[in-house]
Amino acid sequence: MTVVVDDDLWSAVGDPTRRRMLDLLLSGGAGTATSLSEQLPVTRQAVSKHLGVLDRVGLVHATPSGREKRYHVDDEQFARAIAQLSAVGAAWDARLHRIKRIAETIQRTQDDEAQDRER
């Protein structure tokens, strides 16, 4: 099973600060660089750069709000990210199940050989 993964998307959410920002935007509905920086241990400028990364991959979108931009999570792109993560998880579950079956076969073979030597 081959899973197509959007590397840019996962690079964007690979950063813990950006994941925390997504959490804040999801729980609050929307936010500005200023409002997010008040809840994070980084500067407003750093938040702006992180929002730019999330915007480039389509996870957030900005609308003008006075002198700032108000960011909100793009539900469709977020759903796509979740679907990719689920597909990757399913692929790894299948791989791990196969590895388990191989290990069990090896163990049975070794057990059978040990019993044969005892006879």
PATORLUM-310107 format. One line per field, with one value per residue: residue number from 0; residue in one letter; x, y, z of N, C-alpha, C in turn. Coordinates in steps of 0.1 Angstrom, whole numbers, plus 5000, padded with zeros to 4 digits. Example, Ala and Ser with C-alpha at 12.3 -4.5 7.8 and 13.67 -1.06 7.14 Angstrom:
2
num <- (0_1) .
residu <- (A_S) .
n_X <- (5132_5128) .
n_Y <- (4943_4978) .
n_Z <- (5078_5071) .
ca_X <- (5123_5137) .
ca_Y <- (4955_4989) .
ca_Z <- (5078_5071) .
c_X <- (5132_5129) .
c_Y <- (4967_5000) .
c_Z <- (5078_5079) .
This chain:
119
num <- (0_1_2_3_4_5_6_7_8_9_10_11_12_13_14_15_16_17_18_19_20_21_22_23_24_25_26_27_28_29_30_31_32_33_34_35_36_37_38_39_40_41_42_43_44_45_46_47_48_49_50_51_52_53_54_55_56_57_58_59_60_61_62_63_64_65_66_67_68_69_70_71_72_73_74_75_76_77_78_79_80_81_82_83_84_85_86_87_88_89_90_91_92_93_94_95_96_97_98_99_100_101_102_103_104_105_106_107_108_109_110_111_112_113_114_115_116_117_118) .
residu <- (M_T_V_V_V_D_D_D_L_W_S_A_V_G_D_P_T_R_R_R_M_L_D_L_L_L_S_G_G_A_G_T_A_T_S_L_S_E_Q_L_P_V_T_R_Q_A_V_S_K_H_L_G_V_L_D_R_V_G_L_V_H_A_T_P_S_G_R_E_K_R_Y_H_V_D_D_E_Q_F_A_R_A_I_A_Q_L_S_A_V_G_A_A_W_D_A_R_L_H_R_I_K_R_I_A_E_T_I_Q_R_T_Q_D_D_E_A_Q_D_R_E_R) .
n_X <- (5008_5008_5011_5003_5020_5020_5047_5054_5032_5034_5059_5053_5035_5052_5065_5066_5056_5040_5021_5009_4999_4979_4962_4954_4940_4920_4906_4899_4887_4896_4923_4948_4982_4991_4973_4978_5005_5005_4997_5017_5052_5067_5078_5057_5066_5078_5055_5041_5058_5055_5028_5028_5040_5021_5000_5010_5009_4983_4969_4959_4940_4940_4922_4917_4918_4913_4943_4957_4959_4934_4935_4923_4916_4917_4892_4889_4915_4927_4912_4921_4948_4944_4933_4955_4973_4959_4959_4987_4991_4975_4989_5014_5005_4997_5023_5036_5021_5027_5054_5052_5040_5060_5081_5068_5067_5094_5101_5085_5097_5123_5116_5106_5129_5144_5130_5133_5160_5161_5150) .
n_Y <- (4988_5021_5053_5086_5114_5147_5164_5191_5200_5183_5190_5216_5211_5198_5213_5221_5246_5256_5235_5240_5265_5259_5244_5264_5281_5264_5259_5285_5295_5316_5339_5365_5375_5389_5382_5354_5354_5363_5340_5322_5311_5328_5355_5381_5386_5361_5345_5355_5347_5319_5316_5324_5302_5282_5292_5292_5264_5260_5254_5274_5305_5339_5369_5403_5424_5452_5467_5443_5408_5384_5351_5318_5283_5263_5243_5222_5217_5209_5186_5171_5168_5153_5130_5121_5115_5095_5075_5070_5060_5037_5023_5018_5003_4980_4972_4967_4946_4926_4923_4913_4888_4876_4875_4858_4834_4829_4824_4802_4783_4782_4772_4747_4735_4734_4716_4694_4689_4681_4656) .
n_Z <- (5000_4990_5002_4994_5004_5014_5015_5021_5035_5058_5067_5075_5097_5113_5131_5165_5176_5155_5155_5180_5175_5156_5172_5189_5171_5162_5186_5193_5170_5154_5150_5155_5147_5168_5190_5191_5197_5223_5237_5233_5237_5220_5199_5184_5158_5152_5153_5131_5110_5113_5108_5081_5070_5075_5060_5034_5029_5029_5052_5069_5065_5058_5066_5062_5091_5104_5112_5112_5102_5103_5112_5102_5105_5076_5069_5050_5040_5064_5070_5049_5057_5080_5069_5054_5074_5087_5067_5065_5090_5088_5068_5081_5102_5088_5079_5103_5112_5094_5099_5125_5119_5105_5124_5142_5127_5124_5151_5157_5140_5151_5176_5169_5158_5181_5197_5180_5183_5210_5210) .
ca_X <- (5000_5015_5004_5009_5022_5024_5059_5054_5022_5039_5070_5047_5030_5062_5070_5057_5050_5029_5010_5002_4991_4967_4954_4948_4931_4909_4898_4894_4880_4904_4933_4958_4995_4992_4966_4985_5018_5002_4995_5028_5064_5075_5074_5047_5072_5079_5042_5038_5065_5049_5015_5031_5043_5008_4992_5016_5005_4968_4962_4952_4938_4939_4913_4921_4910_4920_4958_4962_4952_4928_4937_4915_4920_4910_4887_4891_4929_4929_4906_4931_4960_4940_4932_4969_4979_4952_4964_5000_4990_4970_5000_5023_4998_4999_5037_5039_5014_5035_5067_5048_5038_5074_5087_5062_5071_5108_5100_5080_5108_5133_5110_5105_5143_5149_5123_5139_5173_5158_5145) .
ca_Y <- (5000_5033_5065_5098_5123_5160_5167_5205_5200_5177_5198_5227_5207_5191_5222_5221_5259_5256_5227_5247_5276_5253_5241_5277_5286_5255_5261_5299_5299_5325_5347_5374_5372_5394_5374_5342_5356_5364_5327_5314_5317_5334_5369_5383_5384_5347_5340_5359_5338_5306_5317_5324_5288_5275_5298_5286_5250_5260_5251_5286_5316_5352_5379_5416_5428_5464_5467_5430_5398_5374_5337_5307_5271_5258_5230_5212_5213_5203_5173_5164_5164_5142_5118_5116_5109_5082_5066_5067_5051_5024_5016_5013_4991_4968_4968_4961_4933_4917_4921_4904_4875_4870_4871_4846_4823_4826_4819_4788_4775_4780_4763_4733_4730_4731_4704_4683_4686_4675_4642) .
ca_Z <- (5000_4989_5006_4989_5015_5010_5024_5025_5046_5070_5073_5082_5110_5121_5141_5177_5177_5145_5159_5190_5168_5150_5183_5194_5161_5162_5198_5193_5158_5146_5158_5148_5151_5182_5199_5192_5204_5238_5242_5230_5242_5209_5196_5173_5145_5149_5150_5118_5101_5114_5101_5067_5065_5075_5050_5021_5026_5029_5065_5074_5056_5064_5062_5068_5103_5108_5108_5112_5095_5112_5106_5106_5099_5065_5073_5039_5040_5077_5068_5040_5065_5089_5060_5051_5087_5089_5057_5069_5102_5084_5061_5091_5110_5079_5079_5116_5113_5085_5106_5136_5114_5101_5137_5148_5119_5128_5165_5156_5133_5161_5186_5163_5157_5195_5200_5173_5189_5223_5207) .
c_X <- (5009_5006_5011_5009_5026_5035_5058_5044_5028_5051_5064_5042_5040_5068_5061_5049_5038_5017_5002_4994_4978_4957_4946_4937_4919_4900_4892_4886_4888_4913_4942_4972_4997_4985_4972_4998_5016_5000_5007_5041_5073_5070_5063_5053_5074_5066_5038_5045_5059_5035_5017_5033_5030_4999_4997_5011_4990_4961_4955_4950_4936_4929_4917_4912_4917_4934_4964_4954_4946_4929_4927_4919_4911_4905_4890_4905_4933_4924_4916_4943_4956_4939_4945_4975_4972_4957_4978_5000_4985_4982_5011_5017_5000_5013_5040_5033_5022_5048_5064_5047_5051_5081_5081_5066_5085_5108_5095_5090_5119_5128_5110_5119_5148_5143_5129_5152_5172_5155_5156) .
c_Y <- (5012_5045_5077_5108_5136_5165_5181_5206_5195_5184_5210_5223_5200_5200_5223_5235_5260_5247_5233_5258_5270_5249_5253_5282_5277_5257_5275_5303_5307_5333_5355_5370_5377_5386_5360_5343_5358_5351_5317_5320_5322_5348_5370_5381_5369_5340_5343_5350_5324_5306_5318_5310_5280_5280_5293_5272_5249_5256_5262_5296_5328_5361_5392_5419_5440_5464_5453_5420_5388_5360_5327_5295_5268_5244_5219_5207_5205_5188_5165_5159_5152_5129_5112_5109_5096_5071_5061_5057_5037_5016_5011_5002_4979_4963_4961_4947_4922_4913_4911_4890_4868_4866_4859_4833_4819_4819_4804_4778_4772_4770_4749_4727_4726_4718_4692_4679_4678_4660_4633) .
c_Z <- (5000_4993_5001_5001_5010_5020_5029_5037_5059_5076_5080_5096_5118_5132_5153_5179_5167_5149_5171_5185_5162_5161_5188_5184_5161_5174_5198_5181_5149_5155_5149_5153_5166_5192_5201_5200_5219_5244_5240_5235_5230_5206_5185_5160_5142_5146_5136_5108_5101_5106_5086_5062_5065_5064_5036_5018_5027_5041_5072_5063_5064_5058_5069_5080_5108_5103_5107_5103_5105_5105_5111_5099_5087_5067_5063_5039_5053_5076_5059_5048_5074_5081_5057_5063_5089_5079_5060_5081_5098_5076_5071_5100_5101_5079_5092_5118_5105_5093_5118_5131_5110_5114_5143_5140_5123_5142_5164_5150_5143_5172_5181_5162_5171_5200_5193_5179_5203_5221_5204) .
